């Protein structure tokens, strides 16, 4: 079940992208890592280092924490995270 075939995941992404809510950095990193894991097409994603070493290190750490999730599981957890912090995802 790739993200293209999961309308609920796409709706969750739309909700997360358009929210005006502010989140702590750890929640933002969780959103980031789950989204990247759910949508990466060619294996493990590594952010580039042009964003500053500390910021890139936090992103890599977040990605490592979700690396063992399947793409469908990452989609499911992303939807759950959106529902926990933003609201119910209705297709």
N, CA, C and O atoms as a CHARMM CRD file, in Angstrom:
* protein
*
  364
    1    1 UNK  N      0.85700  -1.18100   0.00000 PROA 1      0.00000
    2    1 UNK  CA     0.00000   0.00000   0.00000 PROA 1      0.00000
    3    1 UNK  C      0.89700   1.23600   0.00000 PROA 1      0.00000
    4    1 UNK  O      1.23400   1.74300   1.06900 PROA 1      0.00000
    5    2 UNK  N      1.27600   1.71400  -1.13500 PROA 2      0.00000
    6    2 UNK  CA     2.09400   2.91400  -1.23700 PROA 2      0.00000
    7    2 UNK  C      1.26100   4.14700  -0.96300 PROA 2      0.00000
    8    2 UNK  O      0.03300   4.11300  -1.03900 PROA 2      0.00000
    9    3 UNK  N      1.94600   5.24900  -0.64000 PROA 3      0.00000
   10    3 UNK  CA     1.21800   6.46300  -0.28600 PROA 3      0.00000
   11    3 UNK  C      0.26600   6.91900  -1.38000 PROA 3      0.00000
   12    3 UNK  O     -0.75500   7.53800  -1.08200 PROA 3      0.00000
   13    4 UNK  N      0.57700   6.62700  -2.64200 PROA 4      0.00000
   14    4 UNK  CA    -0.30500   7.02200  -3.73500 PROA 4      0.00000
   15    4 UNK  C     -1.64900   6.30500  -3.64900 PROA 4      0.00000
   16    4 UNK  O     -2.65800   6.80100  -4.15000 PROA 4      0.00000
   17    5 UNK  N     -1.65500   5.13800  -3.01100 PROA 5      0.00000
   18    5 UNK  CA    -2.86200   4.32500  -2.92500 PROA 5      0.00000
   19    5 UNK  C     -3.57200   4.48300  -1.59300 PROA 5      0.00000
   20    5 UNK  O     -4.55900   3.79200  -1.34200 PROA 5      0.00000
   21    6 UNK  N     -3.10400   5.36100  -0.74600 PROA 6      0.00000
   22    6 UNK  CA    -3.67800   5.50900   0.57800 PROA 6      0.00000
   23    6 UNK  C     -4.23600   6.92200   0.74200 PROA 6      0.00000
   24    6 UNK  O     -3.52000   7.82300   1.17800 PROA 6      0.00000
   25    7 UNK  N     -5.49800   7.11800   0.39800 PROA 7      0.00000
   26    7 UNK  CA    -6.07000   8.46000   0.48400 PROA 7      0.00000
   27    7 UNK  C     -6.08100   9.00800   1.90600 PROA 7      0.00000
   28    7 UNK  O     -5.99700  10.22100   2.09700 PROA 7      0.00000
   29    8 UNK  N     -6.18300   8.14000   2.90000 PROA 8      0.00000
   30    8 UNK  CA    -6.18000   8.61700   4.29300 PROA 8      0.00000
   31    8 UNK  C     -4.80700   9.19300   4.65000 PROA 8      0.00000
   32    8 UNK  O     -4.72000  10.20200   5.35000 PROA 8      0.00000
   33    9 UNK  N     -3.73600   8.55300   4.17100 PROA 9      0.00000
   34    9 UNK  CA    -2.39300   9.07600   4.40400 PROA 9      0.00000
   35    9 UNK  C     -2.22200  10.42700   3.71300 PROA 9      0.00000
   36    9 UNK  O     -1.67200  11.35900   4.29900 PROA 9      0.00000
   37   10 UNK  N     -2.68900  10.53400   2.47500 PROA 10     0.00000
   38   10 UNK  CA    -2.58000  11.80200   1.75000 PROA 10     0.00000
   39   10 UNK  C     -3.36700  12.90300   2.44500 PROA 10     0.00000
   40   10 UNK  O     -2.90900  14.04500   2.50600 PROA 10     0.00000
   41   11 UNK  N     -4.53400  12.57900   2.96700 PROA 11     0.00000
   42   11 UNK  CA    -5.33700  13.54700   3.70400 PROA 11     0.00000
   43   11 UNK  C     -4.61900  13.96900   4.98900 PROA 11     0.00000
   44   11 UNK  O     -4.61100  15.14800   5.34000 PROA 11     0.00000
   45   12 UNK  N     -4.01600  13.00000   5.68900 PROA 12     0.00000
   46   12 UNK  CA    -3.26700  13.31000   6.90900 PROA 12     0.00000
   47   12 UNK  C     -2.10600  14.25000   6.59200 PROA 12     0.00000
   48   12 UNK  O     -1.85900  15.20700   7.32600 PROA 12     0.00000
   49   13 UNK  N     -1.39300  13.97300   5.49400 PROA 13     0.00000
   50   13 UNK  CA    -0.28600  14.84300   5.08500 PROA 13     0.00000
   51   13 UNK  C     -0.79400  16.25200   4.78100 PROA 13     0.00000
   52   13 UNK  O     -0.17200  17.23700   5.17800 PROA 13     0.00000
   53   14 UNK  N     -1.90100  16.34500   4.09000 PROA 14     0.00000
   54   14 UNK  CA    -2.49600  17.65000   3.77300 PROA 14     0.00000
   55   14 UNK  C     -2.84700  18.40000   5.06300 PROA 14     0.00000
   56   14 UNK  O     -2.57900  19.59600   5.18500 PROA 14     0.00000
   57   15 UNK  N     -3.44100  17.69700   6.01100 PROA 15     0.00000
   58   15 UNK  CA    -3.79400  18.32200   7.28700 PROA 15     0.00000
   59   15 UNK  C     -2.54700  18.81300   8.02400 PROA 15     0.00000
   60   15 UNK  O     -2.53200  19.92700   8.54700 PROA 15     0.00000
   61   16 UNK  N     -1.51400  17.99100   8.06600 PROA 16     0.00000
   62   16 UNK  CA    -0.27800  18.36800   8.75700 PROA 16     0.00000
   63   16 UNK  C      0.40500  19.53900   8.06100 PROA 16     0.00000
   64   16 UNK  O      0.96500  20.41600   8.71800 PROA 16     0.00000
   65   17 UNK  N      0.36000  19.55100   6.74800 PROA 17     0.00000
   66   17 UNK  CA     1.01100  20.61600   5.98500 PROA 17     0.00000
   67   17 UNK  C      0.31100  21.95500   6.12600 PROA 17     0.00000
   68   17 UNK  O      0.94200  23.00600   6.01600 PROA 17     0.00000
   69   18 UNK  N     -0.99100  21.92000   6.36900 PROA 18     0.00000
   70   18 UNK  CA    -1.77200  23.14700   6.38600 PROA 18     0.00000
   71   18 UNK  C     -2.19600  23.61300   7.77600 PROA 18     0.00000
   72   18 UNK  O     -2.91100  24.60700   7.90000 PROA 18     0.00000
   73   19 UNK  N     -1.76700  22.91300   8.81600 PROA 19     0.00000
   74   19 UNK  CA    -2.16200  23.32200  10.15500 PROA 19     0.00000
   75   19 UNK  C     -1.40700  24.56800  10.59100 PROA 19     0.00000
   76   19 UNK  O     -0.26900  24.79700  10.18200 PROA 19     0.00000
   77   20 UNK  N     -2.05000  25.35800  11.41700 PROA 20     0.00000
   78   20 UNK  CA    -1.37900  26.52600  11.98500 PROA 20     0.00000
   79   20 UNK  C     -0.89100  26.22600  13.40300 PROA 20     0.00000
   80   20 UNK  O     -0.31900  27.09700  14.05900 PROA 20     0.00000
   81   21 UNK  N     -1.11400  25.01100  13.87200 PROA 21     0.00000
   82   21 UNK  CA    -0.67600  24.62400  15.21500 PROA 21     0.00000
   83   21 UNK  C      0.84700  24.58000  15.26800 PROA 21     0.00000
   84   21 UNK  O      1.51400  24.23300  14.29300 PROA 21     0.00000
   85   22 UNK  N      1.36700  24.93600  16.41300 PROA 22     0.00000
   86   22 UNK  CA     2.80500  24.88300  16.65800 PROA 22     0.00000
   87   22 UNK  C      3.10900  23.62900  17.47600 PROA 22     0.00000
   88   22 UNK  O      2.37600  23.30800  18.41200 PROA 22     0.00000
   89   23 UNK  N      4.17300  22.92800  17.13400 PROA 23     0.00000
   90   23 UNK  CA     4.53500  21.69700  17.81300 PROA 23     0.00000
   91   23 UNK  C      5.95500  21.78900  18.34900 PROA 23     0.00000
   92   23 UNK  O      6.79100  22.49900  17.79000 PROA 23     0.00000
   93   24 UNK  N      6.22600  21.07000  19.43600 PROA 24     0.00000
   94   24 UNK  CA     7.60500  21.01000  19.93000 PROA 24     0.00000
   95   24 UNK  C      8.49400  20.28400  18.92000 PROA 24     0.00000
   96   24 UNK  O      8.00800  19.49700  18.10700 PROA 24     0.00000
   97   25 UNK  N      9.79400  20.55400  18.97700 PROA 25     0.00000
   98   25 UNK  CA    10.70400  19.93600  18.00300 PROA 25     0.00000
   99   25 UNK  C     10.63400  18.42400  17.93300 PROA 25     0.00000
  100   25 UNK  O     10.75600  17.86200  16.84400 PROA 25     0.00000
  101   26 UNK  N     10.44200  17.73900  19.06000 PROA 26     0.00000
  102   26 UNK  CA    10.40800  16.27500  19.01200 PROA 26     0.00000
  103   26 UNK  C      9.20600  15.76700  18.23300 PROA 26     0.00000
  104   26 UNK  O      9.30800  14.74800  17.55000 PROA 26     0.00000
  105   27 UNK  N      8.07500  16.44700  18.31600 PROA 27     0.00000
  106   27 UNK  CA     6.88700  16.05300  17.55500 PROA 27     0.00000
  107   27 UNK  C      7.11600  16.32300  16.06700 PROA 27     0.00000
  108   27 UNK  O      6.76500  15.49900  15.22100 PROA 27     0.00000
  109   28 UNK  N      7.70500  17.48000  15.75100 PROA 28     0.00000
  110   28 UNK  CA     8.00900  17.79100  14.34400 PROA 28     0.00000
  111   28 UNK  C      8.95800  16.75500  13.74500 PROA 28     0.00000
  112   28 UNK  O      8.77900  16.34200  12.60000 PROA 28     0.00000
  113   29 UNK  N      9.95300  16.33800  14.50300 PROA 29     0.00000
  114   29 UNK  CA    10.87900  15.31800  14.01000 PROA 29     0.00000
  115   29 UNK  C     10.17600  13.98500  13.78800 PROA 29     0.00000
  116   29 UNK  O     10.50600  13.25100  12.85600 PROA 29     0.00000
  117   30 UNK  N      9.20900  13.67400  14.64300 PROA 30     0.00000
  118   30 UNK  CA     8.45800  12.43300  14.48000 PROA 30     0.00000
  119   30 UNK  C      7.62000  12.49400  13.20000 PROA 30     0.00000
  120   30 UNK  O      7.58300  11.53100  12.43400 PROA 30     0.00000
  121   31 UNK  N      6.95000  13.62600  12.96900 PROA 31     0.00000
  122   31 UNK  CA     6.21500  13.81500  11.71300 PROA 31     0.00000
  123   31 UNK  C      7.16400  13.61800  10.52600 PROA 31     0.00000
  124   31 UNK  O      6.86200  12.87400   9.59200 PROA 31     0.00000
  125   32 UNK  N      8.29400  14.28400  10.58000 PROA 32     0.00000
  126   32 UNK  CA     9.28100  14.24500   9.50300 PROA 32     0.00000
  127   32 UNK  C      9.73900  12.81700   9.21300 PROA 32     0.00000
  128   32 UNK  O      9.72200  12.37100   8.06600 PROA 32     0.00000
  129   33 UNK  N     10.14700  12.10800  10.26200 PROA 33     0.00000
  130   33 UNK  CA    10.70400  10.76400  10.07300 PROA 33     0.00000
  131   33 UNK  C      9.65700   9.78900   9.54200 PROA 33     0.00000
  132   33 UNK  O      9.94600   8.99600   8.64500 PROA 33     0.00000
  133   34 UNK  N      8.45500   9.84100  10.08500 PROA 34     0.00000
  134   34 UNK  CA     7.40800   8.93100   9.60900 PROA 34     0.00000
  135   34 UNK  C      7.04100   9.23100   8.16200 PROA 34     0.00000
  136   34 UNK  O      6.84900   8.31300   7.36400 PROA 34     0.00000
  137   35 UNK  N      6.94400  10.51200   7.82200 PROA 35     0.00000
  138   35 UNK  CA     6.61800  10.86900   6.43700 PROA 35     0.00000
  139   35 UNK  C      7.70800  10.38300   5.48800 PROA 35     0.00000
  140   35 UNK  O      7.41700   9.77800   4.45600 PROA 35     0.00000
  141   36 UNK  N      8.95700  10.64900   5.83900 PROA 36     0.00000
  142   36 UNK  CA    10.06400  10.22700   4.97100 PROA 36     0.00000
  143   36 UNK  C     10.10400   8.71100   4.82300 PROA 36     0.00000
  144   36 UNK  O     10.35300   8.20400   3.72900 PROA 36     0.00000
  145   37 UNK  N      9.86200   7.98300   5.90800 PROA 37     0.00000
  146   37 UNK  CA     9.87300   6.51500   5.83400 PROA 37     0.00000
  147   37 UNK  C      8.71700   6.01600   4.97700 PROA 37     0.00000
  148   37 UNK  O      8.87700   5.06700   4.21000 PROA 37     0.00000
  149   38 UNK  N      7.56500   6.64600   5.10200 PROA 38     0.00000
  150   38 UNK  CA     6.38900   6.21300   4.34200 PROA 38     0.00000
  151   38 UNK  C      6.51600   6.52300   2.85300 PROA 38     0.00000
  152   38 UNK  O      5.90800   5.84100   2.02800 PROA 38     0.00000
  153   39 UNK  N      7.29000   7.53300   2.50200 PROA 39     0.00000
  154   39 UNK  CA     7.32700   7.97000   1.10300 PROA 39     0.00000
  155   39 UNK  C      8.65000   7.70000   0.39500 PROA 39     0.00000
  156   39 UNK  O      8.73400   7.89100  -0.81800 PROA 39     0.00000
  157   40 UNK  N      9.66800   7.27000   1.09600 PROA 40     0.00000
  158   40 UNK  CA    10.96400   7.02500   0.45100 PROA 40     0.00000
  159   40 UNK  C     10.84200   5.87900  -0.53700 PROA 40     0.00000
  160   40 UNK  O     10.34900   4.80500  -0.19500 PROA 40     0.00000
  161   41 UNK  N     11.28500   6.10700  -1.74200 PROA 41     0.00000
  162   41 UNK  CA    11.12900   5.12100  -2.80300 PROA 41     0.00000
  163   41 UNK  C     12.35900   4.23500  -2.99400 PROA 41     0.00000
  164   41 UNK  O     12.24000   3.11100  -3.48300 PROA 41     0.00000
  165   42 UNK  N     13.52400   4.72300  -2.61700 PROA 42     0.00000
  166   42 UNK  CA    14.75500   3.98500  -2.90000 PROA 42     0.00000
  167   42 UNK  C     15.54900   3.66500  -1.64200 PROA 42     0.00000
  168   42 UNK  O     16.75600   3.89900  -1.60200 PROA 42     0.00000
  169   43 UNK  N     14.90900   3.14600  -0.63800 PROA 43     0.00000
  170   43 UNK  CA    15.63100   2.76800   0.56900 PROA 43     0.00000
  171   43 UNK  C     15.68100   3.87100   1.59800 PROA 43     0.00000
  172   43 UNK  O     14.82300   4.75200   1.63300 PROA 43     0.00000
  173   44 UNK  N     16.69300   3.81000   2.43000 PROA 44     0.00000
  174   44 UNK  CA    16.82300   4.70300   3.58100 PROA 44     0.00000
  175   44 UNK  C     17.20200   6.10600   3.15000 PROA 44     0.00000
  176   44 UNK  O     18.15200   6.28300   2.38800 PROA 44     0.00000
  177   45 UNK  N     16.48100   7.09800   3.61900 PROA 45     0.00000
  178   45 UNK  CA    16.70700   8.50200   3.28900 PROA 45     0.00000
  179   45 UNK  C     17.70700   9.11000   4.26300 PROA 45     0.00000
  180   45 UNK  O     17.56200   8.94900   5.47500 PROA 45     0.00000
  181   46 UNK  N     18.71400   9.80100   3.75400 PROA 46     0.00000
  182   46 UNK  CA    19.67100  10.52600   4.58800 PROA 46     0.00000
  183   46 UNK  C     19.61000  12.00300   4.18300 PROA 46     0.00000
  184   46 UNK  O     19.86400  12.34000   3.02700 PROA 46     0.00000
  185   47 UNK  N     19.27400  12.88600   5.13400 PROA 47     0.00000
  186   47 UNK  CA    19.22200  14.30800   4.79100 PROA 47     0.00000
  187   47 UNK  C     20.62000  14.83600   4.48900 PROA 47     0.00000
  188   47 UNK  O     21.61800  14.31100   4.98000 PROA 47     0.00000
  189   48 UNK  N     20.67100  15.88700   3.66900 PROA 48     0.00000
  190   48 UNK  CA    21.97900  16.46100   3.36300 PROA 48     0.00000
  191   48 UNK  C     22.46300  17.29400   4.54500 PROA 48     0.00000
  192   48 UNK  O     21.66500  17.70300   5.38800 PROA 48     0.00000
  193   49 UNK  N     23.74000  17.53700   4.60500 PROA 49     0.00000
  194   49 UNK  CA    24.33300  18.25900   5.72100 PROA 49     0.00000
  195   49 UNK  C     24.30700  19.76300   5.56600 PROA 49     0.00000
  196   49 UNK  O     24.87700  20.47400   6.39400 PROA 49     0.00000
  197   50 UNK  N     23.66800  20.26500   4.53800 PROA 50     0.00000
  198   50 UNK  CA    23.65200  21.70100   4.29600 PROA 50     0.00000
  199   50 UNK  C     22.73900  22.45600   5.24300 PROA 50     0.00000
  200   50 UNK  O     22.70100  23.68600   5.20300 PROA 50     0.00000
  201   51 UNK  N     22.00800  21.76100   6.08700 PROA 51     0.00000
  202   51 UNK  CA    21.06200  22.40600   6.98900 PROA 51     0.00000
  203   51 UNK  C     21.70100  22.73300   8.32900 PROA 51     0.00000
  204   51 UNK  O     21.01000  23.22800   9.22000 PROA 51     0.00000
  205   52 UNK  N     22.95100  22.48500   8.50300 PROA 52     0.00000
  206   52 UNK  CA    23.61700  22.65600   9.78300 PROA 52     0.00000
  207   52 UNK  C     23.79400  21.29400  10.42400 PROA 52     0.00000
  208   52 UNK  O     22.89100  20.45800  10.39600 PROA 52     0.00000
  209   53 UNK  N     24.94000  21.08400  10.99000 PROA 53     0.00000
  210   53 UNK  CA    25.27100  19.76500  11.51800 PROA 53     0.00000
  211   53 UNK  C     24.30600  19.28800  12.59500 PROA 53     0.00000
  212   53 UNK  O     23.89300  18.12800  12.57800 PROA 53     0.00000
  213   54 UNK  N     23.94100  20.15500  13.52500 PROA 54     0.00000
  214   54 UNK  CA    23.06800  19.73700  14.61500 PROA 54     0.00000
  215   54 UNK  C     21.67600  19.37700  14.11000 PROA 54     0.00000
  216   54 UNK  O     21.11300  18.35500  14.50200 PROA 54     0.00000
  217   55 UNK  N     21.13000  20.20800  13.24900 PROA 55     0.00000
  218   55 UNK  CA    19.80100  19.94000  12.69300 PROA 55     0.00000
  219   55 UNK  C     19.79500  18.62900  11.89700 PROA 55     0.00000
  220   55 UNK  O     18.88100  17.81600  12.03300 PROA 55     0.00000
  221   56 UNK  N     20.80800  18.43800  11.08100 PROA 56     0.00000
  222   56 UNK  CA    20.91200  17.20500  10.29700 PROA 56     0.00000
  223   56 UNK  C     21.06800  15.99900  11.21300 PROA 56     0.00000
  224   56 UNK  O     20.51600  14.93500  10.92900 PROA 56     0.00000
  225   57 UNK  N     21.80400  16.14500  12.30000 PROA 57     0.00000
  226   57 UNK  CA    21.99700  15.03800  13.23500 PROA 57     0.00000
  227   57 UNK  C     20.66800  14.63800  13.88500 PROA 57     0.00000
  228   57 UNK  O     20.39000  13.44900  14.04000 PROA 57     0.00000
  229   58 UNK  N     19.85600  15.61200  14.26100 PROA 58     0.00000
  230   58 UNK  CA    18.54800  15.30000  14.84000 PROA 58     0.00000
  231   58 UNK  C     17.66200  14.57900  13.81800 PROA 58     0.00000
  232   58 UNK  O     16.94300  13.64500  14.17000 PROA 58     0.00000
  233   59 UNK  N     17.71400  15.01000  12.56000 PROA 59     0.00000
  234   59 UNK  CA    16.91700  14.35800  11.51900 PROA 59     0.00000
  235   59 UNK  C     17.37700  12.91700  11.30600 PROA 59     0.00000
  236   59 UNK  O     16.55100  12.00900  11.20900 PROA 59     0.00000
  237   60 UNK  N     18.68100  12.70800  11.23500 PROA 60     0.00000
  238   60 UNK  CA    19.20000  11.35800  11.04900 PROA 60     0.00000
  239   60 UNK  C     18.79000  10.47800  12.22600 PROA 60     0.00000
  240   60 UNK  O     18.38900   9.33100  12.02500 PROA 60     0.00000
  241   61 UNK  N     18.88400  10.99000  13.43600 PROA 61     0.00000
  242   61 UNK  CA    18.47900  10.22000  14.60400 PROA 61     0.00000
  243   61 UNK  C     16.99800   9.83700  14.52900 PROA 61     0.00000
  244   61 UNK  O     16.63600   8.70100  14.83400 PROA 61     0.00000
  245   62 UNK  N     16.14700  10.77500  14.12800 PROA 62     0.00000
  246   62 UNK  CA    14.71100  10.48600  13.99600 PROA 62     0.00000
  247   62 UNK  C     14.47600   9.42200  12.93300 PROA 62     0.00000
  248   62 UNK  O     13.63700   8.54000  13.11400 PROA 62     0.00000
  249   63 UNK  N     15.20200   9.49700  11.83500 PROA 63     0.00000
  250   63 UNK  CA    15.05500   8.50600  10.76800 PROA 63     0.00000
  251   63 UNK  C     15.52000   7.12100  11.21100 PROA 63     0.00000
  252   63 UNK  O     14.91100   6.11300  10.85200 PROA 63     0.00000
  253   64 UNK  N     16.58500   7.07500  11.98200 PROA 64     0.00000
  254   64 UNK  CA    17.07900   5.79200  12.48100 PROA 64     0.00000
  255   64 UNK  C     16.02400   5.13400  13.36800 PROA 64     0.00000
  256   64 UNK  O     15.87700   3.91200  13.35600 PROA 64     0.00000
  257   65 UNK  N     15.29500   5.93400  14.13100 PROA 65     0.00000
  258   65 UNK  CA    14.27900   5.39100  15.02700 PROA 65     0.00000
  259   65 UNK  C     13.12000   4.72700  14.28500 PROA 65     0.00000
  260   65 UNK  O     12.43600   3.87800  14.85600 PROA 65     0.00000
  261   66 UNK  N     12.88600   5.09900  13.02300 PROA 66     0.00000
  262   66 UNK  CA    11.76200   4.52100  12.27000 PROA 66     0.00000
  263   66 UNK  C     12.22200   3.61300  11.12500 PROA 66     0.00000
  264   66 UNK  O     11.39700   3.13900  10.34500 PROA 66     0.00000
  265   67 UNK  N     13.51200   3.37300  11.02100 PROA 67     0.00000
  266   67 UNK  CA    14.04300   2.64100   9.86400 PROA 67     0.00000
  267   67 UNK  C     13.52700   1.21600   9.74100 PROA 67     0.00000
  268   67 UNK  O     13.50100   0.66700   8.63900 PROA 67     0.00000
  269   68 UNK  N     13.11700   0.60400  10.84600 PROA 68     0.00000
  270   68 UNK  CA    12.64100  -0.77600  10.79400 PROA 68     0.00000
  271   68 UNK  C     11.14300  -0.88400  10.50400 PROA 68     0.00000
  272   68 UNK  O     10.61500  -1.98900  10.38300 PROA 68     0.00000
  273   69 UNK  N     10.46300   0.24000  10.39400 PROA 69     0.00000
  274   69 UNK  CA     9.03500   0.21700  10.06500 PROA 69     0.00000
  275   69 UNK  C      8.85500  -0.05100   8.57800 PROA 69     0.00000
  276   69 UNK  O      9.63100   0.42800   7.75000 PROA 69     0.00000
  277   70 UNK  N      7.83700  -0.81100   8.25300 PROA 70     0.00000
  278   70 UNK  CA     7.47800  -0.95500   6.84100 PROA 70     0.00000
  279   70 UNK  C      6.82900   0.35900   6.39900 PROA 70     0.00000
  280   70 UNK  O      6.41000   1.16400   7.23000 PROA 70     0.00000
  281   71 UNK  N      6.75100   0.56200   5.11000 PROA 71     0.00000
  282   71 UNK  CA     6.09300   1.77800   4.61300 PROA 71     0.00000
  283   71 UNK  C      4.62700   1.84200   5.04500 PROA 71     0.00000
  284   71 UNK  O      4.17700   2.90600   5.47000 PROA 71     0.00000
  285   72 UNK  N      3.86500   0.74800   4.95400 PROA 72     0.00000
  286   72 UNK  CA     2.47500   0.81100   5.43200 PROA 72     0.00000
  287   72 UNK  C      2.37400   1.12200   6.93100 PROA 72     0.00000
  288   72 UNK  O      1.47300   1.84600   7.35600 PROA 72     0.00000
  289   73 UNK  N      3.29000   0.57900   7.72200 PROA 73     0.00000
  290   73 UNK  CA     3.27100   0.86600   9.16400 PROA 73     0.00000
  291   73 UNK  C      3.62300   2.33200   9.41400 PROA 73     0.00000
  292   73 UNK  O      3.03100   2.96600  10.28700 PROA 73     0.00000
  293   74 UNK  N      4.57100   2.87100   8.66500 PROA 74     0.00000
  294   74 UNK  CA     4.91700   4.28800   8.81000 PROA 74     0.00000
  295   74 UNK  C      3.72400   5.17500   8.43300 PROA 74     0.00000
  296   74 UNK  O      3.46200   6.17800   9.09600 PROA 74     0.00000
  297   75 UNK  N      3.00700   4.80700   7.37300 PROA 75     0.00000
  298   75 UNK  CA     1.80000   5.55200   6.99300 PROA 75     0.00000
  299   75 UNK  C      0.78200   5.52300   8.12500 PROA 75     0.00000
  300   75 UNK  O      0.20900   6.55200   8.48200 PROA 75     0.00000
  301   76 UNK  N      0.56400   4.33500   8.68800 PROA 76     0.00000
  302   76 UNK  CA    -0.41200   4.16200   9.76900 PROA 76     0.00000
  303   76 UNK  C     -0.02700   5.01400  10.96800 PROA 76     0.00000
  304   76 UNK  O     -0.88300   5.68200  11.54900 PROA 76     0.00000
  305   77 UNK  N      1.23400   5.00200  11.34500 PROA 77     0.00000
  306   77 UNK  CA     1.68700   5.77900  12.50100 PROA 77     0.00000
  307   77 UNK  C      1.63700   7.27900  12.22000 PROA 77     0.00000
  308   77 UNK  O      1.36100   8.07200  13.12000 PROA 77     0.00000
  309   78 UNK  N      1.90000   7.66500  10.98600 PROA 78     0.00000
  310   78 UNK  CA     1.79600   9.08200  10.61400 PROA 78     0.00000
  311   78 UNK  C      0.34900   9.55000  10.78000 PROA 78     0.00000
  312   78 UNK  O      0.09700  10.61600  11.34100 PROA 78     0.00000
  313   79 UNK  N     -0.59200   8.75300  10.29300 PROA 79     0.00000
  314   79 UNK  CA    -2.01700   9.08800  10.43700 PROA 79     0.00000
  315   79 UNK  C     -2.37200   9.19400  11.91800 PROA 79     0.00000
  316   79 UNK  O     -3.06500  10.13000  12.31800 PROA 79     0.00000
  317   80 UNK  N     -1.91300   8.25700  12.72600 PROA 80     0.00000
  318   80 UNK  CA    -2.17800   8.28700  14.16500 PROA 80     0.00000
  319   80 UNK  C     -1.60100   9.54700  14.80900 PROA 80     0.00000
  320   80 UNK  O     -2.23300  10.14100  15.68300 PROA 80     0.00000
  321   81 UNK  N     -0.41400   9.95500  14.38500 PROA 81     0.00000
  322   81 UNK  CA     0.21400  11.15600  14.92100 PROA 81     0.00000
  323   81 UNK  C     -0.59200  12.40000  14.55500 PROA 81     0.00000
  324   81 UNK  O     -0.78000  13.29000  15.38400 PROA 81     0.00000
  325   82 UNK  N     -1.06000  12.45600  13.32900 PROA 82     0.00000
  326   82 UNK  CA    -1.90700  13.57800  12.90300 PROA 82     0.00000
  327   82 UNK  C     -3.17600  13.60700  13.74100 PROA 82     0.00000
  328   82 UNK  O     -3.58800  14.66600  14.21300 PROA 82     0.00000
  329   83 UNK  N     -3.78900  12.45700  13.92600 PROA 83     0.00000
  330   83 UNK  CA    -5.03000  12.41200  14.69500 PROA 83     0.00000
  331   83 UNK  C     -4.79600  12.78600  16.15800 PROA 83     0.00000
  332   83 UNK  O     -5.66300  13.39400  16.78600 PROA 83     0.00000
  333   84 UNK  N     -3.65600  12.43600  16.69300 PROA 84     0.00000
  334   84 UNK  CA    -3.33600  12.77900  18.08600 PROA 84     0.00000
  335   84 UNK  C     -3.12600  14.27200  18.25400 PROA 84     0.00000
  336   84 UNK  O     -3.55800  14.84700  19.25400 PROA 84     0.00000
  337   85 UNK  N     -2.46900  14.91200  17.29300 PROA 85     0.00000
  338   85 UNK  CA    -2.06400  16.30500  17.47200 PROA 85     0.00000
  339   85 UNK  C     -2.89200  17.33400  16.68400 PROA 85     0.00000
  340   85 UNK  O     -2.88900  18.51600  17.02900 PROA 85     0.00000
  341   86 UNK  N     -3.58900  16.90200  15.64600 PROA 86     0.00000
  342   86 UNK  CA    -4.30000  17.86200  14.79700 PROA 86     0.00000
  343   86 UNK  C     -5.80500  17.60000  14.77900 PROA 86     0.00000
  344   86 UNK  O     -6.59500  18.52200  14.98300 PROA 86     0.00000
  345   87 UNK  N     -6.20000  16.37600  14.54100 PROA 87     0.00000
  346   87 UNK  CA    -7.61800  16.04500  14.49300 PROA 87     0.00000
  347   87 UNK  C     -7.85000  14.80800  13.66200 PROA 87     0.00000
  348   87 UNK  O     -6.93700  14.28600  13.02100 PROA 87     0.00000
  349   88 UNK  N     -9.09400  14.34300  13.68100 PROA 88     0.00000
  350   88 UNK  CA    -9.44800  13.11300  12.96400 PROA 88     0.00000
  351   88 UNK  C     -9.23100  13.27100  11.46000 PROA 88     0.00000
  352   88 UNK  O     -9.59200  14.28400  10.86100 PROA 88     0.00000
  353   89 UNK  N     -8.63500  12.24600  10.87700 PROA 89     0.00000
  354   89 UNK  CA    -8.40300  12.23100   9.43500 PROA 89     0.00000
  355   89 UNK  C     -9.59800  11.55200   8.79500 PROA 89     0.00000
  356   89 UNK  O     -9.83600  10.36100   8.99600 PROA 89     0.00000
  357   90 UNK  N    -10.34800  12.32600   8.02000 PROA 90     0.00000
  358   90 UNK  CA   -11.52200  11.79800   7.32800 PROA 90     0.00000
  359   90 UNK  C    -11.22900  11.84300   5.84000 PROA 90     0.00000
  360   90 UNK  O    -10.93000  12.90100   5.28700 PROA 90     0.00000
  361   91 UNK  N    -11.31700  10.68700   5.19500 PROA 91     0.00000
  362   91 UNK  CA   -11.02100  10.60100   3.75000 PROA 91     0.00000
  363   91 UNK  C    -12.05300  11.34400   2.94100 PROA 91     0.00000
  364   91 UNK  O    -11.96600  11.38000   1.71400 PROA 91     0.00000
